[in-house]
Amino acid sequence: MSANIRVMEKTNKYGKLHCMQITSVVLPAVRASVASKLYDMGYGQESIADELGIAQAAVSKYMNKRYSSEVALIKKQIDEQKLYEGIIDIISKKKGKHAVSESIKLLCERMVETGMLD
């Protein structure tokens, strides 16, 4: 399967997103959105990486907008609707990495369920 997956070709015969599409498009878009907001709030790249449980190099990639047009499209929707706010709140209240991961997972699920990715 190609790493460059088109968002519009996202459903299988059951109408659900493939895992590959979640991990290569949706999850990076959520992380890029949250990383950008945290950076705007004064967090450094190392701190952002630690909070999101990802490598600092990934944060750098997000901050320099080195991601696919599909990721950019989903990130724009996340930013416009401020869907990152729950995740930012959890990070600000220092509820821990598990809570952050769970919040990201729930946001991804909500995006799928509401048809935001259609």
N, C-alpha and C positions, 0 to 999 in steps of 0.2 A: 504494500500500500504506500502511496506517495506521501511524503512528509508535508507537502504543500496541499492541504485539504481545503476544498472550497466550502464555505459555510452553507451555501445554498444546496450542496449535495450531502447534507448532513444526516439524513434519516435512513434507517434500515427498514426492513419490511414490517417491523413492528412500530415504526414511527418514532423511535427513540434515537438520540444521538449516539454515535459510536464512541467508545472510550477514547479512541485516537483523536477524534475531533474535540472532545472535551479537553484532553491534555495538551493538544497542540494549538488550539484557538481560544477556547473559552477561559481556561485557567490562566494562560498568559495575559489575556486581556484584563481579567480581574486583578491579577498581581500588578500589572503595569499601572492600572488606575490607582490602586491603593498606594503603590510606591510613589507615584507622582504626588499624590495628596500628602503623604507623610513627608516627602521632601519639601513641599511647600510649607509644611508646619515646622520645619527646622531639623528634621531627622537627617542624619548622615547616611550614606549608602550602607555602611557596615551595620548600623542600627536597624535600618529597613530590612536588610538581608536577615538579620537575627530574628526580627519580629515575624517575618513571613516564612522563615525556615528554608530560605533559598541561599544560593551563593551570591556573594557581592558582585561577581561578574554578571549574573543575571539581572541584578538591580541596575548596573551600569548600562546593560543592553536596553532595559526598559526606559531608563532616563534619557538615553540617546535616540529613542524611537527606532531602534533596530529590531523591528518585528514586521510580520507580514501585513498586507493590506486587510486581510480578514481579521487579524487581531486588532488592527487600528479601528476598523468599523465597529466591532463589539465594544472596544474601549470607549469610543466616542459615545455610544449609547449608555454605557455605565456612568460615564462622567456627566452627561446631560441629565440623567435621572438621579444622580447622586446616590447610586446604589452601593457605593463604597462606605457610606456613613456608618452602618452597623459594624463593619470590620474595624474602621477607624476608632469607633467608640470602645470596642473590646481592647484594642491595642492601648488606647489612652488610659483605660482603667486597669491596665496591666493584669488582665484575667488569665494570661498564659497562652502558650503556643497551641495547646489542644483546642482551646476556645476559638482562637483565630482560625485554625484549620477547619473546625466544624462550621464556623460562620461562612468561610469561603465556600465550603461544600454546599451549604444551604442556599447561598446566593446562586451558585451554578444551577442547582436543582430548580430554584424558583424561575430563573431565566428560561430554562427549558420548558417548564410547566406552563408559563404564561405566554409562550409562543414568541418571546422576544427574539429568538434566533431564527424565526421563520423568514 
